Amino acid sequence: MTWHLIDGPPNGTTPNQSRDNGWSPTCNRAVAATSPLARTERAAAERAFAGTLDARSLGELVDSVSAQTGLDPALAAAETVTAALRDPIFHTAPPRESIQAILCLVGACTEALRVSLWRGGSEGGVSSIWPEDGLALDEEATALAVLETGDPHDVPDDVAAGLILQGARRDGVLLVRFAGGPLPEARRFVTEAATVLGLLREREEMLQRNEDHERALVESSERRLVRLGFDLHDGPIQDLAALAGDVRLFREQLASVLSEDDRQWTVLGRVDDLLSWIYALDGELRRLVRSVETPTVPTRPFEDVLRDEAELFRSRADIALALEIDDADFSDLTASQRIALQRIVQEALSNIREHSGAGSVHISVQRRGGYVHAEIRDDGCGFEVSETLADAARRGRLGLLGMNERIRLLGGMFDIESAPGGPTRILVTLPEWRPEASRLHAHVEDDATASR
């Protein structure tokens, strides 16, 4: 180790716990940078998201870039951390994931004893957002003073503070406590991190403000689907039933007329083929109607809905399917979230059955850190994602595109990983839909429980 900007948190209290949540920050990166510094800052950001970045691993990354570029180790460290804080990953991932990753990065790049994050209340005061191991009254007083005065420099000698702003509004405070006085570089990193946290908080609040609008859009779409189901049932399906009855009657009349004709069974066989096609079309329409019947989805246990989809798939396809569902409670998912997840599972399984040639499918649904994470993985032939999506858009096929739109409307993330030869992974991340006040209350209760 040839640089001394970081020594790492001796008591392990920085937020670098593992978050193996099914979301990969590299999913949407189209082009990989090639310079040593770019590779290093990207590796630092990605490890921060994975919760595996600490002082030692960051030091190894910086030593590597220093050796490759000839930069002074301290300068290489400064450039790496600053670039990592500005990585676009932080602005494409779910805000809460990005906030935790930034706190992990700050803890790794400073001589921090403790990193804490505070949010201002609407009626004054501050509330702890991080850490999860309880509140510290002296830090609360420091954060409140910074928030009230707007001066991040008026803090104890062993603390560096960053004021988190949204426009001109003071939204929160990032505090980093050190064993001794913080280095100037550490203060700069805390200030830089606070700037990024402000942008993330603004994005998080924007998503929250749009919740009612997005929910209305999704529920409106579901009402249209229900109406479509009734229209299909009362229109084309009834017409098909009547047509099938007429064809059966025609067959009986034809059999009577051709009873003495040697060509009887050839002709009747053709009529039977027509009946088979009518029955098949009727079955497909009825399955389509069942697929858009949504009123029962919100009232049934979410786990049972997924198990029914899995059983239906097994009955239709000779493909092994494994379903893994967390023991977590899914009862507070909104109706729109349940319906969206069910539709995505339905569409994914339909594509796998018809196109993948897969031998096995694995579905996992987990709940971690305020998010629901779903993954659908198959070992089929795979496909070129960008070309397939473009072709689907040209042809008006909305399966994969519809999946993405459903999740986007709910403030979540949707990603497809595939390539010719497979495998294929569909990754979904949905945030909780809870009022900010109740979310904060739950977090404070968690902190109080952890501190006892």
Contacts in CASP RR format, 6 or more apart in sequence:
PFRMAT RR
TARGET T0000
AUTHOR 0000-0000-0000
METHOD contacts of the structure
MODEL  1
MTWHLIDGPPNGTTPNQSRDNGWSPTCNRAVAATSPLARTERAAAERAFA
GTLDARSLGELVDSVSAQTGLDPALAAAETVTAALRDPIFHTAPPRESIQ
AILCLVGACTEALRVSLWRGGSEGGVSSIWPEDGLALDEEATALAVLETG
DPHDVPDDVAAGLILQGARRDGVLLVRFAGGPLPEARRFVTEAATVLGLL
REREEMLQRNEDHERALVESSERRLVRLGFDLHDGPIQDLAALAGDVRLF
REQLASVLSEDDRQWTVLGRVDDLLSWIYALDGELRRLVRSVETPTVPTR
PFEDVLRDEAELFRSRADIALALEIDDADFSDLTASQRIALQRIVQEALS
NIREHSGAGSVHISVQRRGGYVHAEIRDDGCGFEVSETLADAARRGRLGL
LGMNERIRLLGGMFDIESAPGGPTRILVTLPEWRPEASRLHAHVEDDATA
SR
1 59 0 8 1.000
1 63 0 8 1.000
2 63 0 8 1.000
2 66 0 8 1.000
2 73 0 8 1.000
3 59 0 8 1.000
3 62 0 8 1.000
3 63 0 8 1.000
3 66 0 8 1.000
3 73 0 8 1.000
3 74 0 8 1.000
3 76 0 8 1.000
3 77 0 8 1.000
4 74 0 8 1.000
5 74 0 8 1.000
5 77 0 8 1.000
5 78 0 8 1.000
5 109 0 8 1.000
5 110 0 8 1.000
5 183 0 8 1.000
5 185 0 8 1.000
5 186 0 8 1.000
6 55 0 8 1.000
6 58 0 8 1.000
6 59 0 8 1.000
6 77 0 8 1.000
6 108 0 8 1.000
6 109 0 8 1.000
6 110 0 8 1.000
6 111 0 8 1.000
7 55 0 8 1.000
7 111 0 8 1.000
8 14 0 8 1.000
8 54 0 8 1.000
8 55 0 8 1.000
8 56 0 8 1.000
8 107 0 8 1.000
8 108 0 8 1.000
8 110 0 8 1.000
8 111 0 8 1.000
8 112 0 8 1.000
9 54 0 8 1.000
9 55 0 8 1.000
9 107 0 8 1.000
9 112 0 8 1.000
9 113 0 8 1.000
9 114 0 8 1.000
9 115 0 8 1.000
10 113 0 8 1.000
10 179 0 8 1.000
11 113 0 8 1.000
11 114 0 8 1.000
13 113 0 8 1.000
13 114 0 8 1.000
13 115 0 8 1.000
13 131 0 8 1.000
13 133 0 8 1.000
14 54 0 8 1.000
14 103 0 8 1.000
14 104 0 8 1.000
14 106 0 8 1.000
14 107 0 8 1.000
14 108 0 8 1.000
14 112 0 8 1.000
14 114 0 8 1.000
14 115 0 8 1.000
15 100 0 8 1.000
15 103 0 8 1.000
15 104 0 8 1.000
15 107 0 8 1.000
15 115 0 8 1.000
15 130 0 8 1.000
15 131 0 8 1.000
16 48 0 8 1.000
16 51 0 8 1.000
16 52 0 8 1.000
16 53 0 8 1.000
16 54 0 8 1.000
16 104 0 8 1.000
16 107 0 8 1.000
16 108 0 8 1.000
17 51 0 8 1.000
18 50 0 8 1.000
18 51 0 8 1.000
18 52 0 8 1.000
19 49 0 8 1.000
19 50 0 8 1.000
19 51 0 8 1.000
19 97 0 8 1.000
19 100 0 8 1.000
19 368 0 8 1.000
19 369 0 8 1.000
20 50 0 8 1.000
21 97 0 8 1.000
21 366 0 8 1.000
21 368 0 8 1.000
21 369 0 8 1.000
21 371 0 8 1.000
21 373 0 8 1.000
21 429 0 8 1.000
22 366 0 8 1.000
22 373 0 8 1.000
22 375 0 8 1.000
22 427 0 8 1.000
22 429 0 8 1.000
23 93 0 8 1.000
23 94 0 8 1.000
23 97 0 8 1.000
23 371 0 8 1.000
23 373 0 8 1.000
23 413 0 8 1.000
23 415 0 8 1.000
23 427 0 8 1.000
23 429 0 8 1.000
24 415 0 8 1.000
24 427 0 8 1.000
25 45 0 8 1.000
25 46 0 8 1.000
25 49 0 8 1.000
25 89 0 8 1.000
25 92 0 8 1.000
25 93 0 8 1.000
25 101 0 8 1.000
26 46 0 8 1.000
27 415 0 8 1.000
27 417 0 8 1.000
27 427 0 8 1.000
28 92 0 8 1.000
28 415 0 8 1.000
29 89 0 8 1.000
32 39 0 8 1.000
32 42 0 8 1.000
33 39 0 8 1.000
33 42 0 8 1.000
36 64 0 8 1.000
36 65 0 8 1.000
36 68 0 8 1.000
36 69 0 8 1.000
37 65 0 8 1.000
37 69 0 8 1.000
37 76 0 8 1.000
37 79 0 8 1.000
37 80 0 8 1.000
37 83 0 8 1.000
38 83 0 8 1.000
39 65 0 8 1.000
40 61 0 8 1.000
40 62 0 8 1.000
40 64 0 8 1.000
40 65 0 8 1.000
40 80 0 8 1.000
41 79 0 8 1.000
41 80 0 8 1.000
41 81 0 8 1.000
41 83 0 8 1.000
41 84 0 8 1.000
41 87 0 8 1.000
42 84 0 8 1.000
42 87 0 8 1.000
42 89 0 8 1.000
43 61 0 8 1.000
44 53 0 8 1.000
44 58 0 8 1.000
44 61 0 8 1.000
44 80 0 8 1.000
44 81 0 8 1.000
44 84 0 8 1.000
44 105 0 8 1.000
44 108 0 8 1.000
45 84 0 8 1.000
45 87 0 8 1.000
45 89 0 8 1.000
45 90 0 8 1.000
45 101 0 8 1.000
45 105 0 8 1.000
46 89 0 8 1.000
47 53 0 8 1.000
47 57 0 8 1.000
47 58 0 8 1.000
48 84 0 8 1.000
48 101 0 8 1.000
48 102 0 8 1.000
48 104 0 8 1.000
48 105 0 8 1.000
48 108 0 8 1.000
49 89 0 8 1.000
49 93 0 8 1.000
49 97 0 8 1.000
49 98 0 8 1.000
49 101 0 8 1.000
51 100 0 8 1.000
51 101 0 8 1.000
51 104 0 8 1.000
53 104 0 8 1.000
53 105 0 8 1.000
53 108 0 8 1.000
54 108 0 8 1.000
55 107 0 8 1.000
55 108 0 8 1.000
55 109 0 8 1.000
57 108 0 8 1.000
58 80 0 8 1.000
58 81 0 8 1.000
58 108 0 8 1.000
58 109 0 8 1.000
59 77 0 8 1.000
61 80 0 8 1.000
62 73 0 8 1.000
62 76 0 8 1.000
62 77 0 8 1.000
62 80 0 8 1.000
63 73 0 8 1.000
65 71 0 8 1.000
65 76 0 8 1.000
65 80 0 8 1.000
66 72 0 8 1.000
66 73 0 8 1.000
66 76 0 8 1.000
69 76 0 8 1.000
70 76 0 8 1.000
71 79 0 8 1.000
74 185 0 8 1.000
77 109 0 8 1.000
77 185 0 8 1.000
78 185 0 8 1.000
78 188 0 8 1.000
81 105 0 8 1.000
81 109 0 8 1.000
81 189 0 8 1.000
82 189 0 8 1.000
82 192 0 8 1.000
84 105 0 8 1.000
85 102 0 8 1.000
85 105 0 8 1.000
85 189 0 8 1.000
85 192 0 8 1.000
85 193 0 8 1.000
85 196 0 8 1.000
86 196 0 8 1.000
89 98 0 8 1.000
89 101 0 8 1.000
90 98 0 8 1.000
90 101 0 8 1.000
90 102 0 8 1.000
90 196 0 8 1.000
90 200 0 8 1.000
91 98 0 8 1.000
91 199 0 8 1.000
91 200 0 8 1.000
91 203 0 8 1.000
93 101 0 8 1.000
93 413 0 8 1.000
94 371 0 8 1.000
94 412 0 8 1.000
94 413 0 8 1.000
94 429 0 8 1.000
94 431 0 8 1.000
95 200 0 8 1.000
95 201 0 8 1.000
95 203 0 8 1.000
95 204 0 8 1.000
95 207 0 8 1.000
96 204 0 8 1.000
96 369 0 8 1.000
96 370 0 8 1.000
96 371 0 8 1.000
96 431 0 8 1.000
97 371 0 8 1.000
98 200 0 8 1.000
99 117 0 8 1.000
99 129 0 8 1.000
99 130 0 8 1.000
99 197 0 8 1.000
99 200 0 8 1.000
99 201 0 8 1.000
100 130 0 8 1.000
102 193 0 8 1.000
102 196 0 8 1.000
102 197 0 8 1.000
102 200 0 8 1.000
103 115 0 8 1.000
103 117 0 8 1.000
103 130 0 8 1.000
103 193 0 8 1.000
105 193 0 8 1.000
106 112 0 8 1.000
106 115 0 8 1.000
106 174 0 8 1.000
106 176 0 8 1.000
106 189 0 8 1.000
106 190 0 8 1.000
106 193 0 8 1.000
107 115 0 8 1.000
107 176 0 8 1.000
109 186 0 8 1.000
109 189 0 8 1.000
110 160 0 8 1.000
110 176 0 8 1.000
110 178 0 8 1.000
110 182 0 8 1.000
110 183 0 8 1.000
110 186 0 8 1.000
110 189 0 8 1.000
110 190 0 8 1.000
111 178 0 8 1.000
111 179 0 8 1.000
111 180 0 8 1.000
111 182 0 8 1.000
111 183 0 8 1.000
111 186 0 8 1.000
112 176 0 8 1.000
112 177 0 8 1.000
112 178 0 8 1.000
112 186 0 8 1.000
113 177 0 8 1.000
113 178 0 8 1.000
113 179 0 8 1.000
114 131 0 8 1.000
114 136 0 8 1.000
114 139 0 8 1.000
114 176 0 8 1.000
114 177 0 8 1.000
115 130 0 8 1.000
115 131 0 8 1.000
115 174 0 8 1.000
115 175 0 8 1.000
115 176 0 8 1.000
115 177 0 8 1.000
116 128 0 8 1.000
116 130 0 8 1.000
116 131 0 8 1.000
116 136 0 8 1.000
116 139 0 8 1.000
116 143 0 8 1.000
116 174 0 8 1.000
116 175 0 8 1.000
116 176 0 8 1.000
116 177 0 8 1.000
117 128 0 8 1.000
117 129 0 8 1.000
117 130 0 8 1.000
117 172 0 8 1.000
117 173 0 8 1.000
117 174 0 8 1.000
117 175 0 8 1.000
117 197 0 8 1.000
118 126 0 8 1.000
118 127 0 8 1.000
118 128 0 8 1.000
118 129 0 8 1.000
118 139 0 8 1.000
118 140 0 8 1.000
118 143 0 8 1.000
118 144 0 8 1.000
118 147 0 8 1.000
118 172 0 8 1.000
118 173 0 8 1.000
118 174 0 8 1.000
118 175 0 8 1.000
119 126 0 8 1.000
119 127 0 8 1.000
119 129 0 8 1.000
119 171 0 8 1.000
119 172 0 8 1.000
119 440 0 8 1.000
120 126 0 8 1.000
120 127 0 8 1.000
120 147 0 8 1.000
120 170 0 8 1.000
120 171 0 8 1.000
120 172 0 8 1.000
120 173 0 8 1.000
121 127 0 8 1.000
125 144 0 8 1.000
125 147 0 8 1.000
126 140 0 8 1.000
126 143 0 8 1.000
126 144 0 8 1.000
126 147 0 8 1.000
126 172 0 8 1.000
126 173 0 8 1.000
127 440 0 8 1.000
127 443 0 8 1.000
127 444 0 8 1.000
128 134 0 8 1.000
128 135 0 8 1.000
128 140 0 8 1.000
128 443 0 8 1.000
128 444 0 8 1.000
128 447 0 8 1.000
129 443 0 8 1.000
131 447 0 8 1.000
132 446 0 8 1.000
132 447 0 8 1.000
132 450 0 8 1.000
133 447 0 8 1.000
133 450 0 8 1.000
133 451 0 8 1.000
134 447 0 8 1.000
134 448 0 8 1.000
134 450 0 8 1.000
134 451 0 8 1.000
135 447 0 8 1.000
135 448 0 8 1.000
135 451 0 8 1.000
139 159 0 8 1.000
139 175 0 8 1.000
139 177 0 8 1.000
142 155 0 8 1.000
142 156 0 8 1.000
142 159 0 8 1.000
142 161 0 8 1.000
142 173 0 8 1.000
142 175 0 8 1.000
143 161 0 8 1.000
143 172 0 8 1.000
143 173 0 8 1.000
143 175 0 8 1.000
145 154 0 8 1.000
145 155 0 8 1.000
146 152 0 8 1.000
146 154 0 8 1.000
146 155 0 8 1.000
146 161 0 8 1.000
146 162 0 8 1.000
146 163 0 8 1.000
146 173 0 8 1.000
146 175 0 8 1.000
147 163 0 8 1.000
147 170 0 8 1.000
147 172 0 8 1.000
147 173 0 8 1.000
150 163 0 8 1.000
150 170 0 8 1.000
152 161 0 8 1.000
152 162 0 8 1.000
152 163 0 8 1.000
152 173 0 8 1.000
152 191 0 8 1.000
152 194 0 8 1.000
153 161 0 8 1.000
155 161 0 8 1.000
155 175 0 8 1.000
157 180 0 8 1.000
157 181 0 8 1.000
158 177 0 8 1.000
158 178 0 8 1.000
158 179 0 8 1.000
158 180 0 8 1.000
158 181 0 8 1.000
158 182 0 8 1.000
159 175 0 8 1.000
159 176 0 8 1.000
159 177 0 8 1.000
159 178 0 8 1.000
159 182 0 8 1.000
160 175 0 8 1.000
160 176 0 8 1.000
160 178 0 8 1.000
160 182 0 8 1.000
160 186 0 8 1.000
160 187 0 8 1.000
160 190 0 8 1.000
161 173 0 8 1.000
161 174 0 8 1.000
161 175 0 8 1.000
161 176 0 8 1.000
161 190 0 8 1.000
162 173 0 8 1.000
162 174 0 8 1.000
162 175 0 8 1.000
162 190 0 8 1.000
162 191 0 8 1.000
162 193 0 8 1.000
162 194 0 8 1.000
163 170 0 8 1.000
163 172 0 8 1.000
163 173 0 8 1.000
163 194 0 8 1.000
164 170 0 8 1.000
164 171 0 8 1.000
164 172 0 8 1.000
164 173 0 8 1.000
164 174 0 8 1.000
164 194 0 8 1.000
164 197 0 8 1.000
164 198 0 8 1.000
164 201 0 8 1.000
165 171 0 8 1.000
165 194 0 8 1.000
165 195 0 8 1.000
165 198 0 8 1.000
166 198 0 8 1.000
166 201 0 8 1.000
166 202 0 8 1.000
166 205 0 8 1.000
167 202 0 8 1.000
171 198 0 8 1.000
171 201 0 8 1.000
172 201 0 8 1.000
173 194 0 8 1.000
174 190 0 8 1.000
174 193 0 8 1.000
174 194 0 8 1.000
174 197 0 8 1.000
176 182 0 8 1.000
176 186 0 8 1.000
176 190 0 8 1.000
178 186 0 8 1.000
182 190 0 8 1.000
207 411 0 8 1.000
207 431 0 8 1.000
208 436 0 8 1.000
210 411 0 8 1.000
211 433 0 8 1.000
214 409 0 8 1.000
214 410 0 8 1.000
214 411 0 8 1.000
215 334 0 8 1.000
215 336 0 8 1.000
215 433 0 8 1.000
217 409 0 8 1.000
218 336 0 8 1.000
218 339 0 8 1.000
218 340 0 8 1.000
218 406 0 8 1.000
218 409 0 8 1.000
218 410 0 8 1.000
219 335 0 8 1.000
219 336 0 8 1.000
222 294 0 8 1.000
222 335 0 8 1.000
222 336 0 8 1.000
222 339 0 8 1.000
225 292 0 8 1.000
225 294 0 8 1.000
226 292 0 8 1.000
226 293 0 8 1.000
226 294 0 8 1.000
226 295 0 8 1.000
228 292 0 8 1.000
229 288 0 8 1.000
229 289 0 8 1.000
229 292 0 8 1.000
229 293 0 8 1.000
232 285 0 8 1.000
232 288 0 8 1.000
232 289 0 8 1.000
233 289 0 8 1.000
236 285 0 8 1.000
237 282 0 8 1.000
237 285 0 8 1.000
237 286 0 8 1.000
237 289 0 8 1.000
240 278 0 8 1.000
240 281 0 8 1.000
240 282 0 8 1.000
240 285 0 8 1.000
241 282 0 8 1.000
243 278 0 8 1.000
244 275 0 8 1.000
244 278 0 8 1.000
244 279 0 8 1.000
244 282 0 8 1.000
247 271 0 8 1.000
247 274 0 8 1.000
247 275 0 8 1.000
247 278 0 8 1.000
248 275 0 8 1.000
250 271 0 8 1.000
251 268 0 8 1.000
251 271 0 8 1.000
251 272 0 8 1.000
251 275 0 8 1.000
254 267 0 8 1.000
254 268 0 8 1.000
254 271 0 8 1.000
255 264 0 8 1.000
255 268 0 8 1.000
258 264 0 8 1.000
258 267 0 8 1.000
258 268 0 8 1.000
291 346 0 8 1.000
294 335 0 8 1.000
294 339 0 8 1.000
297 305 0 8 1.000
297 335 0 8 1.000
297 338 0 8 1.000
297 339 0 8 1.000
297 342 0 8 1.000
298 335 0 8 1.000
298 338 0 8 1.000
298 339 0 8 1.000
301 330 0 8 1.000
301 331 0 8 1.000
302 330 0 8 1.000
302 331 0 8 1.000
302 333 0 8 1.000
302 338 0 8 1.000
302 341 0 8 1.000
303 325 0 8 1.000
303 330 0 8 1.000
305 338 0 8 1.000
305 342 0 8 1.000
306 323 0 8 1.000
306 325 0 8 1.000
306 341 0 8 1.000
306 342 0 8 1.000
306 345 0 8 1.000
306 363 0 8 1.000
306 365 0 8 1.000
307 323 0 8 1.000
309 342 0 8 1.000
309 345 0 8 1.000
309 346 0 8 1.000
309 349 0 8 1.000
310 321 0 8 1.000
310 323 0 8 1.000
310 363 0 8 1.000
313 319 0 8 1.000
313 321 0 8 1.000
313 349 0 8 1.000
313 353 0 8 1.000
313 361 0 8 1.000
314 321 0 8 1.000
316 353 0 8 1.000
317 352 0 8 1.000
317 353 0 8 1.000
319 352 0 8 1.000
319 353 0 8 1.000
319 357 0 8 1.000
319 358 0 8 1.000
319 359 0 8 1.000
319 360 0 8 1.000
319 361 0 8 1.000
319 378 0 8 1.000
320 359 0 8 1.000
320 360 0 8 1.000
320 361 0 8 1.000
321 349 0 8 1.000
321 360 0 8 1.000
321 361 0 8 1.000
321 362 0 8 1.000
321 363 0 8 1.000
322 360 0 8 1.000
322 361 0 8 1.000
322 362 0 8 1.000
322 363 0 8 1.000
323 363 0 8 1.000
323 364 0 8 1.000
324 362 0 8 1.000
324 363 0 8 1.000
324 364 0 8 1.000
324 365 0 8 1.000
325 364 0 8 1.000
325 365 0 8 1.000
326 365 0 8 1.000
326 366 0 8 1.000
326 367 0 8 1.000
328 366 0 8 1.000
328 367 0 8 1.000
329 367 0 8 1.000
330 365 0 8 1.000
330 367 0 8 1.000
330 372 0 8 1.000
332 432 0 8 1.000
332 434 0 8 1.000
333 341 0 8 1.000
333 372 0 8 1.000
334 433 0 8 1.000
336 410 0 8 1.000
337 372 0 8 1.000
337 410 0 8 1.000
337 430 0 8 1.000
337 433 0 8 1.000
340 406 0 8 1.000
340 407 0 8 1.000
340 410 0 8 1.000
340 430 0 8 1.000
341 365 0 8 1.000
341 372 0 8 1.000
341 374 0 8 1.000
341 428 0 8 1.000
341 430 0 8 1.000
343 403 0 8 1.000
343 406 0 8 1.000
344 374 0 8 1.000
344 376 0 8 1.000
344 403 0 8 1.000
344 406 0 8 1.000
344 407 0 8 1.000
344 414 0 8 1.000
344 426 0 8 1.000
344 428 0 8 1.000
345 363 0 8 1.000
345 374 0 8 1.000
345 376 0 8 1.000
347 399 0 8 1.000
347 400 0 8 1.000
347 402 0 8 1.000
347 403 0 8 1.000
348 376 0 8 1.000
348 403 0 8 1.000
348 426 0 8 1.000
349 361 0 8 1.000
349 376 0 8 1.000
351 399 0 8 1.000
351 400 0 8 1.000
352 358 0 8 1.000
352 361 0 8 1.000
352 376 0 8 1.000
352 378 0 8 1.000
352 380 0 8 1.000
352 424 0 8 1.000
355 383 0 8 1.000
356 378 0 8 1.000
356 380 0 8 1.000
356 381 0 8 1.000
356 382 0 8 1.000
356 424 0 8 1.000
357 380 0 8 1.000
357 381 0 8 1.000
358 378 0 8 1.000
358 379 0 8 1.000
358 380 0 8 1.000
358 381 0 8 1.000
359 378 0 8 1.000
359 379 0 8 1.000
359 380 0 8 1.000
360 378 0 8 1.000
360 379 0 8 1.000
361 376 0 8 1.000
361 377 0 8 1.000
361 378 0 8 1.000
362 375 0 8 1.000
362 376 0 8 1.000
362 377 0 8 1.000
362 378 0 8 1.000
363 374 0 8 1.000
363 375 0 8 1.000
363 376 0 8 1.000
363 377 0 8 1.000
364 373 0 8 1.000
364 374 0 8 1.000
364 375 0 8 1.000
365 372 0 8 1.000
365 373 0 8 1.000
365 374 0 8 1.000
366 372 0 8 1.000
366 373 0 8 1.000
366 374 0 8 1.000
367 373 0 8 1.000
370 431 0 8 1.000
370 432 0 8 1.000
371 429 0 8 1.000
371 430 0 8 1.000
371 431 0 8 1.000
371 432 0 8 1.000
372 428 0 8 1.000
372 429 0 8 1.000
372 430 0 8 1.000
372 432 0 8 1.000
373 427 0 8 1.000
373 428 0 8 1.000
373 429 0 8 1.000
374 426 0 8 1.000
374 427 0 8 1.000
374 428 0 8 1.000
374 430 0 8 1.000
375 425 0 8 1.000
375 426 0 8 1.000
375 427 0 8 1.000
375 428 0 8 1.000
376 425 0 8 1.000
376 426 0 8 1.000
377 423 0 8 1.000
377 424 0 8 1.000
377 425 0 8 1.000
377 426 0 8 1.000
378 423 0 8 1.000
378 424 0 8 1.000
379 422 0 8 1.000
379 423 0 8 1.000
380 421 0 8 1.000
380 422 0 8 1.000
380 423 0 8 1.000
380 424 0 8 1.000
381 420 0 8 1.000
381 421 0 8 1.000
381 422 0 8 1.000
382 418 0 8 1.000
382 419 0 8 1.000
382 420 0 8 1.000
382 421 0 8 1.000
382 422 0 8 1.000
382 423 0 8 1.000
382 424 0 8 1.000
383 418 0 8 1.000
383 419 0 8 1.000
383 420 0 8 1.000
383 424 0 8 1.000
384 418 0 8 1.000
384 419 0 8 1.000
384 420 0 8 1.000
385 416 0 8 1.000
385 417 0 8 1.000
385 418 0 8 1.000
385 419 0 8 1.000
388 400 0 8 1.000
389 400 0 8 1.000
389 401 0 8 1.000
392 398 0 8 1.000
392 399 0 8 1.000
392 400 0 8 1.000
392 401 0 8 1.000
393 401 0 8 1.000
400 416 0 8 1.000
403 414 0 8 1.000
403 426 0 8 1.000
404 414 0 8 1.000
406 414 0 8 1.000
407 413 0 8 1.000
407 414 0 8 1.000
407 428 0 8 1.000
407 429 0 8 1.000
407 430 0 8 1.000
408 414 0 8 1.000
410 430 0 8 1.000
410 431 0 8 1.000
410 433 0 8 1.000
411 430 0 8 1.000
411 431 0 8 1.000
412 428 0 8 1.000
412 429 0 8 1.000
412 430 0 8 1.000
412 431 0 8 1.000
413 427 0 8 1.000
413 428 0 8 1.000
413 429 0 8 1.000
414 426 0 8 1.000
414 427 0 8 1.000
414 428 0 8 1.000
414 429 0 8 1.000
415 426 0 8 1.000
415 427 0 8 1.000
416 424 0 8 1.000
416 425 0 8 1.000
416 426 0 8 1.000
416 427 0 8 1.000
417 424 0 8 1.000
417 425 0 8 1.000
417 426 0 8 1.000
417 427 0 8 1.000
418 424 0 8 1.000
418 425 0 8 1.000
432 439 0 8 1.000
434 442 0 8 1.000
END
